């Protein structure tokens, strides 16, 4: 079962846009064929951005949905800290560094994101980035949506 690290943008688009590849991914996480992995920093990021976009109540529902995904693994900050120095020079946007370290701490196979800025950094040689459309097409083998940036 592949472990997939899910970036915050997948949750934000997936819970807001039903006709999106992010929604398809979230709907097909069963904890058996796909093992979802997130970090505390992703949860915080989703909470802040969802609260700003949708309000406090909707943000709370999105966080509840994340935390109740089947067999979800939440990488704790203490698991990320030892990895920060190892990957620091490969990530120029330091706000992305905890996400990269959580990917490694979770022993993930895929990093699902539509953040092109992240996928263009030097870390791309060590991380298997995949956008939502590619994940739906190639991993889930389901019909994807043609959306901007594959969301």
BAPA-827652 format. One record per atom (N, C-alpha, C): residue number from 1; chain; atom name; x, y, z. Coordinates in nm, 2 decimals. Layout:
N
PT   num   cadena   atomo     east    north       up
PT   NUM        A      CA        X        Y        Z
...
***
This chain:
151
PT   num   cadena   atomo     east    north       up
PT     1        A       N     0.09    -0.12     0.00
PT     1        A      CA     0.00     0.00     0.00
PT     1        A       C     0.09     0.12     0.00
PT     2        A       N     0.08     0.21    -0.10
PT     2        A      CA     0.16     0.33    -0.10
PT     2        A       C     0.12     0.43     0.00
PT     3        A       N     0.22     0.49     0.07
PT     3        A      CA     0.19     0.60     0.16
PT     3        A       C     0.20     0.73     0.08
PT     4        A       N     0.10     0.81     0.09
PT     4        A      CA     0.11     0.94     0.02
PT     4        A       C     0.10     1.05     0.12
PT     5        A       N     0.20     1.14     0.10
PT     5        A      CA     0.20     1.27     0.18
PT     5        A       C     0.11     1.36     0.10
PT     6        A       N     0.01     1.42     0.17
PT     6        A      CA    -0.09     1.50     0.11
PT     6        A       C    -0.06     1.65     0.15
PT     7        A       N    -0.04     1.73     0.05
PT     7        A      CA    -0.01     1.87     0.08
PT     7        A       C    -0.14     1.94     0.11
PT     8        A       N    -0.13     2.06     0.18
PT     8        A      CA    -0.25     2.13     0.22
PT     8        A       C    -0.34     2.17     0.11
PT     9        A       N    -0.28     2.20    -0.01
PT     9        A      CA    -0.37     2.24    -0.12
PT     9        A       C    -0.46     2.13    -0.17
PT    10        A       N    -0.43     2.01    -0.15
PT    10        A      CA    -0.52     1.90    -0.19
PT    10        A       C    -0.65     1.90    -0.10
PT    11        A       N    -0.63     1.93     0.03
PT    11        A      CA    -0.74     1.94     0.12
PT    11        A       C    -0.82     2.06     0.09
PT    12        A       N    -0.76     2.17     0.07
PT    12        A      CA    -0.83     2.30     0.04
PT    12        A       C    -0.91     2.29    -0.08
PT    13        A       N    -0.86     2.24    -0.19
PT    13        A      CA    -0.93     2.22    -0.32
PT    13        A       C    -1.03     2.11    -0.31
PT    14        A       N    -0.99     2.00    -0.25
PT    14        A      CA    -1.08     1.88    -0.25
PT    14        A       C    -1.20     1.90    -0.17
PT    15        A       N    -1.20     1.97    -0.06
PT    15        A      CA    -1.32     1.99     0.02
PT    15        A       C    -1.40     2.11    -0.03
PT    16        A       N    -1.35     2.19    -0.12
PT    16        A      CA    -1.42     2.30    -0.18
PT    16        A       C    -1.48     2.28    -0.32
PT    17        A       N    -1.41     2.19    -0.39
PT    17        A      CA    -1.45     2.17    -0.54
PT    17        A       C    -1.47     2.03    -0.56
PT    18        A       N    -1.60     1.99    -0.57
PT    18        A      CA    -1.63     1.85    -0.59
PT    18        A       C    -1.58     1.79    -0.72
PT    19        A       N    -1.58     1.87    -0.82
PT    19        A      CA    -1.54     1.83    -0.95
PT    19        A       C    -1.39     1.86    -0.97
PT    20        A       N    -1.31     1.80    -0.88
PT    20        A      CA    -1.16     1.82    -0.89
PT    20        A       C    -1.09     1.69    -0.87
PT    21        A       N    -0.97     1.68    -0.91
PT    21        A      CA    -0.89     1.56    -0.89
PT    21        A       C    -0.86     1.55    -0.74
PT    22        A       N    -0.84     1.66    -0.67
PT    22        A      CA    -0.82     1.66    -0.53
PT    22        A       C    -0.93     1.59    -0.45
PT    23        A       N    -1.06     1.62    -0.49
PT    23        A      CA    -1.18     1.56    -0.44
PT    23        A       C    -1.17     1.41    -0.46
PT    24        A       N    -1.14     1.36    -0.58
PT    24        A      CA    -1.13     1.22    -0.62
PT    24        A       C    -1.03     1.15    -0.52
PT    25        A       N    -0.92     1.21    -0.50
PT    25        A      CA    -0.82     1.15    -0.42
PT    25        A       C    -0.87     1.13    -0.28
PT    26        A       N    -0.93     1.24    -0.22
PT    26        A      CA    -0.98     1.23    -0.08
PT    26        A       C    -1.09     1.13    -0.07
PT    27        A       N    -1.18     1.12    -0.17
PT    27        A      CA    -1.28     1.02    -0.17
PT    27        A       C    -1.24     0.88    -0.18
PT    28        A       N    -1.12     0.86    -0.23
PT    28        A      CA    -1.07     0.72    -0.26
PT    28        A       C    -0.96     0.68    -0.16
PT    29        A       N    -0.94     0.76    -0.06
PT    29        A      CA    -0.84     0.71     0.05
PT    29        A       C    -0.92     0.62     0.14
PT    30        A       N    -0.88     0.49     0.14
PT    30        A      CA    -0.94     0.39     0.21
PT    30        A       C    -0.86     0.34     0.33
PT    31        A       N    -0.73     0.38     0.34
PT    31        A      CA    -0.65     0.33     0.44
PT    31        A       C    -0.59     0.19     0.42
PT    32        A       N    -0.64     0.13     0.31
PT    32        A      CA    -0.59     0.00     0.28
PT    32        A       C    -0.51     0.00     0.15
PT    33        A       N    -0.56     0.06     0.04
PT    33        A      CA    -0.49     0.07    -0.08
PT    33        A       C    -0.40     0.19    -0.09
PT    34        A       N    -0.44     0.29    -0.01
PT    34        A      CA    -0.37     0.42     0.00
PT    34        A       C    -0.36     0.46     0.14
PT    35        A       N    -0.24     0.48     0.19
PT    35        A      CA    -0.22     0.52     0.33
PT    35        A       C    -0.19     0.67     0.33
PT    36        A       N    -0.29     0.75     0.39
PT    36        A      CA    -0.26     0.90     0.39
PT    36        A       C    -0.17     0.94     0.50
PT    37        A       N    -0.08     1.03     0.47
PT    37        A      CA     0.02     1.09     0.57
PT    37        A       C     0.01     1.24     0.56
PT    38        A       N     0.00     1.30     0.68
PT    38        A      CA     0.01     1.45     0.69
PT    38        A       C     0.10     1.48     0.80
PT    39        A       N     0.12     1.61     0.83
PT    39        A      CA     0.20     1.65     0.94
PT    39        A       C     0.12     1.75     1.02
PT    40        A       N     0.16     1.78     1.14
PT    40        A      CA     0.10     1.88     1.22
PT    40        A       C     0.11     2.02     1.15
PT    41        A       N     0.22     2.04     1.08
PT    41        A      CA     0.23     2.17     1.00
PT    41        A       C     0.13     2.18     0.89
PT    42        A       N     0.10     2.07     0.82
PT    42        A      CA    -0.01     2.07     0.72
PT    42        A       C    -0.14     2.10     0.78
PT    43        A       N    -0.17     2.03     0.89
PT    43        A      CA    -0.30     2.06     0.96
PT    43        A       C    -0.31     2.20     1.00
PT    44        A       N    -0.21     2.26     1.06
PT    44        A      CA    -0.21     2.40     1.09
PT    44        A       C    -0.23     2.49     0.97
PT    45        A       N    -0.16     2.46     0.87
PT    45        A      CA    -0.17     2.54     0.74
PT    45        A       C    -0.31     2.53     0.69
PT    46        A       N    -0.37     2.42     0.68
PT    46        A      CA    -0.51     2.40     0.63
PT    46        A       C    -0.60     2.48     0.72
PT    47        A       N    -0.59     2.47     0.85
PT    47        A      CA    -0.68     2.54     0.95
PT    47        A       C    -0.67     2.69     0.92
PT    48        A       N    -0.55     2.74     0.91
PT    48        A      CA    -0.54     2.89     0.89
PT    48        A       C    -0.60     2.93     0.76
PT    49        A       N    -0.56     2.86     0.65
PT    49        A      CA    -0.61     2.90     0.52
PT    49        A       C    -0.76     2.88     0.50
PT    50        A       N    -0.81     2.77     0.56
PT    50        A      CA    -0.96     2.74     0.54
PT    50        A       C    -1.04     2.84     0.63
PT    51        A       N    -0.99     2.88     0.74
PT    51        A      CA    -1.06     2.97     0.83
PT    51        A       C    -1.07     3.11     0.75
PT    52        A       N    -0.96     3.15     0.69
PT    52        A      CA    -0.96     3.27     0.61
PT    52        A       C    -1.05     3.26     0.49
PT    53        A       N    -1.06     3.15     0.42
PT    53        A      CA    -1.14     3.14     0.30
PT    53        A       C    -1.28     3.10     0.33
PT    54        A       N    -1.31     3.02     0.43
PT    54        A      CA    -1.44     2.96     0.45
PT    54        A       C    -1.50     2.99     0.58
PT    55        A       N    -1.43     3.04     0.68
PT    55        A      CA    -1.48     3.07     0.81
PT    55        A       C    -1.44     2.96     0.91
PT    56        A       N    -1.46     2.99     1.04
PT    56        A      CA    -1.41     2.90     1.14
PT    56        A       C    -1.48     2.77     1.15
PT    57        A       N    -1.61     2.77     1.13
PT    57        A      CA    -1.69     2.64     1.13
PT    57        A       C    -1.65     2.54     1.02
PT    58        A       N    -1.64     2.60     0.90
PT    58        A      CA    -1.60     2.51     0.79
PT    58        A       C    -1.45     2.46     0.81
PT    59        A       N    -1.37     2.55     0.85
PT    59        A      CA    -1.23     2.51     0.88
PT    59        A       C    -1.22     2.39     0.98
PT    60        A       N    -1.31     2.40     1.08
PT    60        A      CA    -1.31     2.29     1.18
PT    60        A       C    -1.36     2.16     1.12
PT    61        A       N    -1.46     2.17     1.03
PT    61        A      CA    -1.51     2.05     0.96
PT    61        A       C    -1.40     1.99     0.87
PT    62        A       N    -1.32     2.07     0.80
PT    62        A      CA    -1.22     2.02     0.72
PT    62        A       C    -1.11     1.95     0.80
PT    63        A       N    -1.07     2.01     0.91
PT    63        A      CA    -0.98     1.94     1.00
PT    63        A       C    -1.03     1.81     1.06
PT    64        A       N    -1.16     1.81     1.09
PT    64        A      CA    -1.22     1.68     1.14
PT    64        A       C    -1.21     1.58     1.03
PT    65        A       N    -1.24     1.62     0.91
PT    65        A      CA    -1.24     1.52     0.79
PT    65        A       C    -1.10     1.47     0.77
PT    66        A       N    -1.00     1.56     0.79
PT    66        A      CA    -0.86     1.51     0.77
PT    66        A       C    -0.82     1.41     0.88
PT    67        A       N    -0.85     1.44     1.00
PT    67        A      CA    -0.82     1.36     1.12
PT    67        A       C    -0.89     1.22     1.12
PT    68        A       N    -1.00     1.22     1.05
PT    68        A      CA    -1.08     1.09     1.05
PT    68        A       C    -1.06     1.01     0.92
PT    69        A       N    -0.96     1.05     0.83
PT    69        A      CA    -0.93     0.97     0.72
PT    69        A       C    -0.89     0.83     0.76
PT    70        A       N    -0.93     0.73     0.70
PT    70        A      CA    -0.89     0.59     0.74
PT    70        A       C    -0.74     0.57     0.75
PT    71        A       N    -0.70     0.52     0.87
PT    71        A      CA    -0.56     0.49     0.89
PT    71        A       C    -0.46     0.60     0.87
PT    72        A       N    -0.51     0.72     0.89
PT    72        A      CA    -0.42     0.84     0.87
PT    72        A       C    -0.30     0.83     0.96
PT    73        A       N    -0.18     0.87     0.91
PT    73        A      CA    -0.06     0.89     0.99
PT    73        A       C    -0.04     1.04     1.00
PT    74        A       N    -0.02     1.09     1.12
PT    74        A      CA     0.01     1.23     1.14
PT    74        A       C     0.15     1.24     1.20
PT    75        A       N     0.24     1.29     1.12
PT    75        A      CA     0.38     1.31     1.16
PT    75        A       C     0.39     1.42     1.26
PT    76        A       N     0.45     1.39     1.37
PT    76        A      CA     0.46     1.49     1.48
PT    76        A       C     0.59     1.58     1.46
PT    77        A       N     0.59     1.70     1.51
PT    77        A      CA     0.70     1.79     1.50
PT    77        A       C     0.83     1.73     1.55
PT    78        A       N     0.83     1.65     1.65
PT    78        A      CA     0.95     1.59     1.71
PT    78        A       C     1.01     1.49     1.61
PT    79        A       N     0.93     1.44     1.51
PT    79        A      CA     0.98     1.35     1.41
PT    79        A       C     1.05     1.42     1.29
PT    80        A       N     1.01     1.55     1.28
PT    80        A      CA     1.06     1.63     1.17
PT    80        A       C     1.19     1.70     1.21
PT    81        A       N     1.20     1.74     1.33
PT    81        A      CA     1.31     1.82     1.37
PT    81        A       C     1.45     1.76     1.34
PT    82        A       N     1.47     1.63     1.36
PT    82        A      CA     1.60     1.57     1.33
PT    82        A       C     1.64     1.58     1.18
PT    83        A       N     1.54     1.59     1.10
PT    83        A      CA     1.56     1.59     0.95
PT    83        A       C     1.58     1.73     0.89
PT    84        A       N     1.56     1.83     0.96
PT    84        A      CA     1.56     1.97     0.91
PT    84        A       C     1.70     2.00     0.85
PT    85        A       N     1.80     1.98     0.92
PT    85        A      CA     1.94     2.01     0.87
PT    85        A       C     1.98     1.93     0.75
PT    86        A       N     1.93     1.81     0.74
PT    86        A      CA     1.97     1.72     0.63
PT    86        A       C     1.91     1.77     0.50
PT    87        A       N     1.80     1.83     0.50
PT    87        A      CA     1.73     1.87     0.37
PT    87        A       C     1.73     2.02     0.35
PT    88        A       N     1.78     2.09     0.44
PT    88        A      CA     1.77     2.24     0.44
PT    88        A       C     1.83     2.30     0.31
PT    89        A       N     1.94     2.25     0.27
PT    89        A      CA     2.01     2.31     0.15
PT    89        A       C     1.94     2.27     0.02
PT    90        A       N     1.84     2.18     0.02
PT    90        A      CA     1.77     2.14    -0.10
PT    90        A       C     1.64     2.21    -0.12
PT    91        A       N     1.60     2.29    -0.02
PT    91        A      CA     1.47     2.35    -0.02
PT    91        A       C     1.49     2.50     0.00
PT    92        A       N     1.47     2.58    -0.10
PT    92        A      CA     1.49     2.73    -0.08
PT    92        A       C     1.38     2.80    -0.02
PT    93        A       N     1.26     2.75    -0.02
PT    93        A      CA     1.14     2.81     0.05
PT    93        A       C     1.13     2.74     0.18
PT    94        A       N     1.18     2.80     0.29
PT    94        A      CA     1.19     2.73     0.42
PT    94        A       C     1.05     2.69     0.48
PT    95        A       N     0.95     2.75     0.43
PT    95        A      CA     0.81     2.72     0.48
PT    95        A       C     0.77     2.58     0.43
PT    96        A       N     0.84     2.53     0.32
PT    96        A      CA     0.81     2.40     0.27
PT    96        A       C     0.90     2.29     0.34
PT    97        A       N     1.00     2.33     0.40
PT    97        A      CA     1.10     2.23     0.46
PT    97        A       C     1.03     2.13     0.56
PT    98        A       N     0.94     2.18     0.65
PT    98        A      CA     0.88     2.08     0.74
PT    98        A       C     0.79     1.97     0.66
PT    99        A       N     0.73     2.01     0.55
PT    99        A      CA     0.65     1.92     0.47
PT    99        A       C     0.74     1.81     0.41
PT   100        A       N     0.86     1.86     0.36
PT   100        A      CA     0.95     1.77     0.30
PT   100        A       C     1.00     1.67     0.40
PT   101        A       N     1.04     1.72     0.52
PT   101        A      CA     1.09     1.63     0.63
PT   101        A       C     0.98     1.53     0.67
PT   102        A       N     0.85     1.58     0.67
PT   102        A      CA     0.74     1.49     0.71
PT   102        A       C     0.73     1.38     0.61
PT   103        A       N     0.75     1.41     0.48
PT   103        A      CA     0.74     1.31     0.38
PT   103        A       C     0.84     1.20     0.41
PT   104        A       N     0.97     1.24     0.44
PT   104        A      CA     1.07     1.14     0.47
PT   104        A       C     1.04     1.07     0.60
PT   105        A       N     1.00     1.14     0.70
PT   105        A      CA     0.97     1.08     0.83
PT   105        A       C     0.86     0.97     0.82
PT   106        A       N     0.76     1.00     0.73
PT   106        A      CA     0.65     0.91     0.71
PT   106        A       C     0.69     0.80     0.61
PT   107        A       N     0.81     0.80     0.56
PT   107        A      CA     0.85     0.69     0.46
PT   107        A       C     0.75     0.69     0.34
PT   108        A       N     0.72     0.80     0.29
PT   108        A      CA     0.61     0.81     0.18
PT   108        A       C     0.67     0.78     0.05
PT   109        A       N     0.58     0.73    -0.04
PT   109        A      CA     0.62     0.70    -0.17
PT   109        A       C     0.59     0.81    -0.27
PT   110        A       N     0.48     0.89    -0.24
PT   110        A      CA     0.44     1.00    -0.32
PT   110        A       C     0.42     1.12    -0.24
PT   111        A       N     0.44     1.24    -0.30
PT   111        A      CA     0.41     1.37    -0.23
PT   111        A       C     0.31     1.43    -0.33
PT   112        A       N     0.18     1.43    -0.29
PT   112        A      CA     0.08     1.48    -0.38
PT   112        A       C     0.06     1.63    -0.35
PT   113        A       N     0.08     1.71    -0.46
PT   113        A      CA     0.07     1.85    -0.45
PT   113        A       C     0.05     1.91    -0.58
PT   114        A       N    -0.01     2.03    -0.59
PT   114        A      CA    -0.01     2.11    -0.71
PT   114        A       C     0.07     2.24    -0.70
PT   115        A       N     0.15     2.24    -0.60
PT   115        A      CA     0.24     2.35    -0.58
PT   115        A       C     0.36     2.34    -0.67
PT   116        A       N     0.36     2.40    -0.78
PT   116        A      CA     0.47     2.39    -0.88
PT   116        A       C     0.60     2.45    -0.83
PT   117        A       N     0.59     2.55    -0.74
PT   117        A      CA     0.71     2.61    -0.68
PT   117        A       C     0.78     2.51    -0.60
PT   118        A       N     0.71     2.43    -0.53
PT   118        A      CA     0.77     2.32    -0.45
PT   118        A       C     0.84     2.22    -0.53
PT   119        A       N     0.77     2.18    -0.64
PT   119        A      CA     0.83     2.07    -0.73
PT   119        A       C     0.95     2.12    -0.81
PT   120        A       N     0.98     2.24    -0.81
PT   120        A      CA     1.09     2.30    -0.89
PT   120        A       C     1.22     2.31    -0.81
PT   121        A       N     1.21     2.28    -0.68
PT   121        A      CA     1.33     2.30    -0.60
PT   121        A       C     1.42     2.18    -0.61
PT   122        A       N     1.54     2.19    -0.56
PT   122        A      CA     1.64     2.09    -0.58
PT   122        A       C     1.60     1.96    -0.51
PT   123        A       N     1.51     1.96    -0.42
PT   123        A      CA     1.46     1.84    -0.35
PT   123        A       C     1.39     1.74    -0.44
PT   124        A       N     1.35     1.79    -0.56
PT   124        A      CA     1.28     1.71    -0.65
PT   124        A       C     1.36     1.58    -0.69
PT   125        A       N     1.49     1.58    -0.67
PT   125        A      CA     1.57     1.47    -0.70
PT   125        A       C     1.55     1.35    -0.60
PT   126        A       N     1.50     1.39    -0.48
PT   126        A      CA     1.48     1.29    -0.38
PT   126        A       C     1.34     1.26    -0.34
PT   127        A       N     1.24     1.34    -0.39
PT   127        A      CA     1.10     1.33    -0.36
PT   127        A       C     1.02     1.30    -0.48
PT   128        A       N     0.93     1.21    -0.48
PT   128        A      CA     0.85     1.18    -0.59
PT   128        A       C     0.72     1.26    -0.58
PT   129        A       N     0.73     1.38    -0.64
PT   129        A      CA     0.62     1.47    -0.65
PT   129        A       C     0.52     1.43    -0.76
PT   130        A       N     0.39     1.44    -0.73
PT   130        A      CA     0.29     1.40    -0.83
PT   130        A       C     0.17     1.50    -0.81
PT   131        A       N     0.12     1.55    -0.92
PT   131        A      CA     0.01     1.64    -0.90
PT   131        A       C    -0.12     1.56    -0.90
PT   132        A       N    -0.23     1.61    -0.85
PT   132        A      CA    -0.36     1.54    -0.83
PT   132        A       C    -0.40     1.46    -0.96
PT   133        A       N    -0.40     1.53    -1.07
PT   133        A      CA    -0.44     1.47    -1.20
PT   133        A       C    -0.36     1.34    -1.23
PT   134        A       N    -0.23     1.36    -1.22
PT   134        A      CA    -0.14     1.24    -1.24
PT   134        A       C    -0.17     1.13    -1.15
PT   135        A       N    -0.19     1.16    -1.02
PT   135        A      CA    -0.22     1.06    -0.92
PT   135        A       C    -0.35     0.99    -0.95
PT   136        A       N    -0.45     1.06    -0.99
PT   136        A      CA    -0.58     1.00    -1.03
PT   136        A       C    -0.56     0.91    -1.15
PT   137        A       N    -0.50     0.96    -1.25
PT   137        A      CA    -0.48     0.89    -1.38
PT   137        A       C    -0.39     0.76    -1.36
PT   138        A       N    -0.27     0.78    -1.30
PT   138        A      CA    -0.17     0.68    -1.30
PT   138        A       C    -0.17     0.59    -1.18
PT   139        A       N    -0.21     0.63    -1.06
PT   139        A      CA    -0.21     0.55    -0.94
PT   139        A       C    -0.35     0.50    -0.91
PT   140        A       N    -0.45     0.58    -0.91
PT   140        A      CA    -0.59     0.54    -0.88
PT   140        A       C    -0.65     0.47    -1.01
PT   141        A       N    -0.60     0.51    -1.12
PT   141        A      CA    -0.65     0.46    -1.25
PT   141        A       C    -0.80     0.49    -1.26
PT   142        A       N    -0.83     0.61    -1.23
PT   142        A      CA    -0.97     0.66    -1.24
PT   142        A       C    -0.98     0.77    -1.35
PT   143        A       N    -1.10     0.80    -1.39
PT   143        A      CA    -1.12     0.92    -1.48
PT   143        A       C    -1.09     1.05    -1.41
PT   144        A       N    -1.00     1.12    -1.46
PT   144        A      CA    -0.96     1.25    -1.39
PT   144        A       C    -1.04     1.37    -1.46
PT   145        A       N    -1.03     1.48    -1.39
PT   145        A      CA    -1.08     1.61    -1.45
PT   145        A       C    -0.97     1.68    -1.51
PT   146        A       N    -1.00     1.75    -1.62
PT   146        A      CA    -0.90     1.84    -1.68
PT   146        A       C    -0.92     1.98    -1.62
PT   147        A       N    -0.84     2.01    -1.52
PT   147        A      CA    -0.86     2.13    -1.44
PT   147        A       C    -0.72     2.21    -1.45
PT   148        A       N    -0.73     2.34    -1.42
PT   148        A      CA    -0.60     2.41    -1.41
PT   148        A       C    -0.51     2.35    -1.30
PT   149        A       N    -0.38     2.33    -1.34
PT   149        A      CA    -0.28     2.27    -1.25
PT   149        A       C    -0.32     2.14    -1.20
PT   150        A       N    -0.41     2.07    -1.26
PT   150        A      CA    -0.45     1.93    -1.22
PT   150        A       C    -0.52     1.92    -1.09
PT   151        A       N    -0.57     2.04    -1.04
PT   151        A      CA    -0.63     2.03    -0.91
PT   151        A       C    -0.76     1.94    -0.91
***
